């Protein structure tokens, strides 16, 4: 699909280039999305972050919502940061290390805890 078509449906030039990169890598066999199911969480993140425009947060969302992995705690997600800060009555936003420390209690269901944390922000 030409970039102009992607732009016509609302994607920025940058996002359109990212979508094209995902497609080109898939067609070329450089990323086998079916194979990701059998990889560890770290290996999925490593594989996906090699694609332009896919960072750790995007890879973690893929793990949670596409691969249905039960134990992902996206410490780079602003909503999760804010929800943990509120739930634990912290004066400052927690660091990633502090969030991982808190999240150890939720293993092996940190994805489920994340869903509840996101939901808590709606209150």
N, C-alpha and C positions, 0 to 999 in steps of 0.2 A: 504494500500500500504506500503510495507516495506521501511524503511529509505534509504536503498541502492538504491532503484528505484528512490526515490526523489532526492537523491544525483546525480544519473546518468543523470538527466535532468538539473543539474546546481545549485541546491539548496545547501547551506552550511548545515552542520550538525545542526546548531542552527535553521536556517530557516525551515529545514525539521521537526524539533521537534515542531516548532510553527504551521506549517500546520497540523501536526498530532493532536496537541492539539485542534485546531479549529474543526477538523473532529470528534474527540472523544467526545467533548462537544456537538456537534450538534447531533450526533447519540444517545448520552445518554439523550438528551432532556434538557440539561443544558443551551443551547442557542438556542432559537427559532428565526431564522432569519426572518421568516414571521411575527412574532409578533413585531419586531423592528419598522416596518412601523408605527404602532399606538402609539409609545412612543414619549415622548418629546426628544429634542436634548440632554439634560443633562442625561436623562435616557438611551438613546442609548449609549452615551459615557461611562456611568457608567457600563452598561452591557458588552460592548465590551472590556473595559480595564481590565476586570476580566480574560480575556484570555491571556495566556502567549504570549508575542511578539506583542500584540496589545497595543499601547500607545495612548495618546490623539490625536496625529497627524493622525494616521491611522484611528481612529474612526471618526475624522472630515472629512477625505477624503471619508469614507464610507457614512457619512451624505450627503456630496455634490454630489458625483458621483454615488452612488447606490440608495440612498433615495431621491435624487434631492431636498434637503432642500435648500431654497433660502437665508437663513440668517446665514451663517456660515463664520466666519472670523478666519482662522487658524493662530493665532498669533505666533505659534511655527514654522511656515514654513519659512525657510531661504529666499526663493524667495519673499514671501510677505514682509518680513522685509526689504530686499534690495529694493524692488519696492516702498514701502512707503518712505523709506529713500530718494530715488532718486526723487520721485514725489513731496515730500514736502521739498526738498533741506535741509535735516537735516544733520548736521555735523557728528553725531554719529547714529548708528542703534537705532531705537526707541525701548523703552521698551514695554512689552506687554500692560501695562496700557495706554501708549501713543497711541499705535495702536488701542486699544479699544475706546479711546476717539475720535480719528480721525474717526474710523469706525462707530460711532454712527450716523453720517450724512448719511451713506449709508443704514441704516436699512429701510425696512426689506429685502434688497437685497445685503447683504454683500458677498454672494457667487458670485454673478455676478460681483461685484467690484473686488473680488479676481481673477476671470478669467481675467479681464482687467489688473489687476496688473501683473499677470504672463505674459500676452502677451506683456506688456510694456518692459519687460526685453529682448525681442528678438530684440529690436531696438538698 
